[in-house]
Amino acid sequence: MSTQSNRNALVTAEENTELGLLANKHPGIFTLVEPENSSAFTQSLECMLNSSLRGTNQVARDYALNNLAKDEVINRFIKDLHDICAVEAKQDKETIG
């Protein structure tokens, strides 16, 4: 069974959290609603159900392909390790020299 979804999501999070920042950086990735705001949640859910948002969410799909795909995660991790090693090597060289 596939756990992938290209549909739209309704997310409860504050704007200053990682999810809130993600929503601001990638408009349309999901619908963001403040936590504990049941009227906004209900209104957003009704809006989503009554709109054309039933198809593929291309913003979310593109984000997932570019940031969450296994190869992308591994390549980013390897790059980060190289960057860390380069900084440490430079610091070691400065300490010795």
N, C-alpha and C positions, 0 to 999 in steps of 0.2 A: 504494500500500500504506500502511496506517495504522500508525503507530508508537505509538499510544495503547494503554494497557493499564489495565484496571480490576482486575487480578488482584493477588494477594498477592505480596510480595517478601521475600526473605531477604537481609539486608544485613549485611556484616561491617564494623564500625566501632567505635571506642572511644567510650565514653559522653560524653567531653568534646569530641568533634568536632562539626561542624555536623550530621552525620547522627545522631549520638547525641543531641544536643540536640533535634533534630526529632522523634525517636522518643519522647523524654520529654514533649515539649510536645503531641504528637498521638498518644496511645496507640492502637495498632492500625494505624497508617499502614503499618508493615512490621514484620517480625520482625528484631530486632537481635541480632547475635551478635558477641562479641569476636573480633577478628582472631587468626589463628593457633590458634584453638581448634577443631580439627577434630572432636572428639567432640561439642561443643555444636552445631556446624554440621550434622553428620550427624543428630543427634537432632532438631534443629529442622526440618530438611528432611523427615525421616520423619514427624514430627508434622503438618507442613503437608500432606503428601501423603495422610495417613490421616484427615484431618479434613474438616470442612465448609468449609474456607477456599478451596474451589475456585471459589466464585462471585465476584461483584464485591466489591471492597474499597471500601466506601462512604467510609471515612475518607480513604483515598488519593484517591478521586475528588473528594470535597468539597474537599480541600486543593488539588488541581490546579486545579479550577474557580475557587477563590477566590484563589489565589496565583500560578498559572503561566499562566493564560489571557492571551493577547496583550493584550487590552484592559486587564486588571488591571495587567500589568507596565508598560504605557505610561502609564496613569493614575498609578500610584505614582511613576514616573520624573518625570512632569510636576509632581506635588505636591512631590517632593524638590527639584526645580529652583526652584520658587517659594519653598520654605522657605529654601534657600541664598541666593537673591537677596534675600529679606527680611532675613536676618541681615546680609548684606554691606551692604545699603542702610542699615541701622540703624548699623552700625559706621562707615560713611562719614559719616553724619550726625553721629555723636558726635565723630568726628575733626575735622570742619569746624567744628562748633558748639561 
